[in-house]
């Protein structure tokens, strides 16, 4: 009788342990669970309990960290080491700009040389466009698989160079950190309602770099739905912000420009200026690791003030197929004139490249490493924004 009771208790213990092991395996989503030895059921069960508790604690920690990263949509305002509201205050400088703008415009119009240069530039652009249009009619389009036409794009360079040098007076810093050849991933903050920051980064590399080259910017899909925008964006070297396109460009040793903030950056309210949105789950870092591409962080100061976004009408934006519908001090109140960007001054800093080749073949699949690299890039860009706000001084200086 006693022996049968002992055997029954042992069988019950084995069933309980087996159920615990199966339950733990399900909770850990496929993690391997070790079966206890027949000779030490109670001791193995205690070890299993301890292991299960440790793994569940690890799982909770990982989930809390992911939740923290997802919730960190903005750099905390009290973490800024510089007074953003003072260094980026349009209201303080609008009176001075309003008083100086007519005088500066009048001086430019009274200068015959400036008028002759502008007229010559317009005439040259018209001739180039006519020649390229004739070439397209003959079916002699010189475009790559993404629709990029370098010759056509270079006819636009004088216009964007004028904006770069005279309208926004861009000051580039660290251009030597951009490789003159070979693959690299430029990662920048994003702002300004319209993506002028991408155009100015590309202009800096083409107009002022010792080895001029075209950067290929990744654009939000929504902008390709605007009439004529898709043709223009592709023709000038931009493409969809899709991982497959990014990888193909990098494997062709192109210079690729990406904005991890996406529409949340360009559609950011003016009150949140120069505080980075989150960088998602670090997809750009994963692509850099997979292709062995160095990452060059880029900090752009100036884009936040060209179209100060006071509010957003998301319902109207959705009706028009846009990621947002901005309300600024001039748009839509002044009609088409409200789309003119303000002539503030810019600073663009290209930081030292972060190499990725030496991180191992499996680095792109290491989620912890990917997030660590993405955070490092984000911190570098944010520190550069603070530093260059002080370096720029006045918004319209």
SVG drawing of the C-alpha trace seen along z (x, -y; Angstrom):
<svg xmlns="http://www.w3.org/2000/svg" viewBox="-11 -101 50 103">
<polyline fill="none" stroke="black" stroke-width="0.4" points="0.0,0.0 2.8,-2.4 4.8,-1.6 1.8,-2.2 1.2,-5.6 4.9,-6.6 4.7,-5.6 1.5,-7.6 3.0,-10.7 6.1,-10.4 3.9,-10.0 1.9,-13.1 5.2,-15.1 6.3,-14.0 3.0,-15.2 3.2,-18.5 6.8,-19.1 6.0,-18.1 3.0,-20.6 5.2,-23.4 7.9,-22.7 5.3,-22.8 3.8,-26.0 7.2,-27.7 8.0,-26.7 4.8,-28.4 5.5,-31.5 9.0,-31.9 7.7,-31.4 9.8,-28.5 12.7,-28.7 14.2,-25.3 13.2,-23.9 15.3,-21.2 13.5,-18.1 14.4,-17.1 16.2,-13.9 14.1,-11.1 16.3,-10.6 16.1,-14.2 12.5,-15.4 12.1,-18.0 15.6,-19.5 15.2,-19.8 11.8,-21.4 13.4,-24.1 16.0,-24.7 13.3,-25.0 11.4,-27.5 14.5,-29.6 15.4,-29.5 11.8,-30.3 11.7,-33.3 15.0,-34.6 13.9,-34.3 10.5,-35.9 12.2,-38.8 14.5,-39.2 11.4,-39.2 9.7,-41.8 12.9,-44.0 13.1,-43.7 9.4,-44.7 9.8,-47.6 12.8,-48.9 11.0,-48.6 8.0,-50.5 10.4,-53.2 12.0,-53.6 8.6,-53.7 7.3,-56.2 10.3,-58.5 8.8,-60.5 10.7,-63.7 13.9,-64.8 12.8,-66.1 12.6,-69.9 14.3,-70.2 17.3,-68.2 18.3,-70.9 21.6,-72.4 20.9,-75.6 17.9,-78.0 16.2,-76.8 13.3,-79.4 15.8,-82.3 18.2,-80.9 15.3,-80.0 12.8,-82.8 11.3,-84.2 9.1,-86.7 12.1,-88.4 13.7,-89.0 10.7,-89.5 10.7,-93.3 14.4,-93.6 13.9,-91.3 10.8,-93.4 12.8,-96.6 15.9,-95.2 14.1,-93.1 12.9,-95.9 16.3,-97.6 18.1,-94.4 15.8,-93.6 16.1,-97.2 19.9,-97.0 19.8,-93.7 17.5,-95.1 19.7,-98.1 22.8,-96.0 23.1,-95.5 25.6,-92.6 23.1,-90.6 20.3,-91.2 22.6,-90.1 23.6,-86.9 20.0,-86.1 18.9,-86.6 21.8,-84.5 21.0,-81.8 17.3,-81.7 18.3,-81.6 20.8,-78.8 18.3,-76.8 15.7,-77.3 18.1,-76.1 19.2,-73.1 15.6,-72.1 14.7,-72.4 17.7,-70.2 16.8,-67.6 13.1,-67.6 14.2,-67.0 16.4,-64.1 13.5,-62.6 11.3,-62.8 13.9,-60.9 13.7,-58.2 17.3,-58.9 16.6,-59.1 19.7,-58.6 18.1,-57.4 19.0,-54.6 16.7,-51.9 15.3,-54.3 14.5,-57.0 17.5,-59.3 18.8,-61.6 22.1,-63.2 22.3,-65.6 18.8,-66.9 19.4,-67.2 22.5,-69.3 20.4,-71.9 18.7,-72.6 22.0,-73.0 22.4,-76.8 18.9,-77.5 19.5,-75.4 23.1,-76.8 21.6,-80.3 19.2,-79.3 22.1,-77.6 24.6,-80.6 22.4,-83.7 18.9,-83.0 19.7,-80.7 23.4,-81.4 24.1,-77.8 27.3,-77.2 28.6,-73.7 30.8,-72.1 32.6,-68.7 32.2,-68.1 35.4,-66.1 33.6,-63.5 31.5,-62.6 33.4,-60.0 34.2,-61.2 33.5,-57.7 32.0,-54.4 28.9,-53.7 27.8,-55.6 24.5,-56.3 23.8,-59.9 21.4,-60.1 19.8,-63.5 17.2,-65.2 14.1,-66.4 12.0,-69.6 10.4,-72.4 7.0,-71.1 8.6,-70.9 11.8,-68.8 14.2,-71.7 16.7,-70.2 17.3,-67.3 17.9,-69.7 20.4,-71.7 22.3,-68.7 22.6,-67.4 23.6,-70.9 26.4,-71.2 27.9,-67.9 27.6,-68.7 28.6,-72.4 31.3,-72.5 32.7,-69.0 36.2,-68.4 34.8,-65.4 31.3,-66.5 28.7,-63.7 24.9,-63.2 23.3,-62.0 20.2,-59.8 17.6,-60.9 14.8,-58.6 11.4,-60.3 8.2,-59.6 5.8,-57.6 3.0,-60.2 5.0,-62.9 5.1,-60.6 1.3,-60.8 1.3,-64.6 0.7,-65.4 4.0,-65.8 6.0,-65.3 6.7,-61.6 8.3,-62.4 10.3,-65.3 11.5,-63.5 12.6,-60.4 14.2,-62.4 16.3,-64.4 17.7,-61.2 15.3,-60.6 13.4,-57.4 10.9,-55.7 12.0,-55.2 11.9,-51.4 14.5,-49.1 14.9,-47.2 15.7,-50.3 18.0,-51.5 20.0,-48.3 20.2,-48.2 21.6,-51.8 24.1,-51.1 25.3,-47.9 25.9,-50.0 28.2,-52.2 25.9,-55.2 25.6,-57.9 22.2,-57.5 20.4,-60.2 17.8,-59.0 15.6,-60.9 14.5,-58.4 12.0,-60.9 10.0,-60.8 6.8,-62.9 6.9,-63.2 9.9,-65.4 8.7,-67.7 5.2,-67.9 6.5,-68.8 5.0,-71.8 7.2,-74.8 7.0,-74.6 8.9,-71.3 11.7,-72.6 15.2,-71.1 14.0,-68.3 14.4,-65.0 11.5,-62.6 12.3,-58.9 14.2,-57.0 11.7,-54.1 13.3,-50.6 16.6,-51.5 15.9,-50.1 18.6,-52.4 21.2,-51.0 20.3,-47.5 20.7,-48.3 24.1,-50.0 25.2,-46.8 23.9,-44.5 25.7,-46.4 28.8,-47.4 28.1,-51.1 29.6,-53.8 27.0,-56.1 27.5,-59.8 25.2,-61.7 24.0,-65.1 22.7,-67.9 20.7,-70.6 19.9,-73.9 17.7,-76.2 14.9,-74.0 12.7,-74.5 12.2,-78.2 11.4,-78.3 7.7,-77.3 6.9,-77.5 4.1,-75.1 1.6,-76.4 -1.0,-73.7 -2.0,-70.8 -5.4,-69.8 -4.9,-66.0 -8.4,-65.3 -7.9,-67.8 -4.4,-66.3 -5.9,-62.8 -8.5,-64.1 -5.7,-65.4 -3.5,-62.3 -0.9,-64.3 0.7,-63.3 -0.4,-66.6 -1.9,-69.9 0.1,-72.7 -1.1,-76.1 1.8,-78.6 1.9,-82.3 1.6,-82.8 -0.2,-79.6 -2.9,-79.3 -3.7,-82.9 -1.6,-84.4 -2.5,-81.7 0.5,-80.6 2.7,-83.3 2.3,-81.6 4.4,-78.7 7.5,-80.9 10.0,-79.9 11.5,-82.4 15.1,-83.5 16.7,-82.5 20.3,-81.3 21.4,-77.6 24.2,-75.5 24.7,-71.9 27.2,-69.7 28.4,-66.4 29.8,-64.4 32.5,-61.8 31.5,-58.5 30.6,-55.6 32.1,-52.4 30.0,-49.3 32.2,-46.7 34.0,-45.4 30.8,-44.5 30.5,-40.9 28.3,-39.2 25.4,-38.6 25.4,-42.2 22.3,-43.2 20.3,-40.5 21.4,-41.6 18.4,-43.8 20.3,-45.1 23.3,-46.2 21.0,-47.8 19.2,-49.9 22.5,-50.8 23.8,-52.1 20.6,-54.0 20.7,-55.6 24.3,-56.6 23.5,-58.3 20.5,-60.1 22.5,-61.4 25.2,-62.6 22.7,-64.5 20.9,-66.0 24.2,-67.2 25.1,-68.8 21.8,-70.7 22.4,-72.2 25.9,-73.1 25.0,-74.7 22.1,-76.7 24.7,-78.6 27.1,-78.7 24.5,-80.2 23.4,-83.0 20.6,-85.0 17.9,-83.2 18.2,-85.7 21.8,-86.6"/>
</svg>
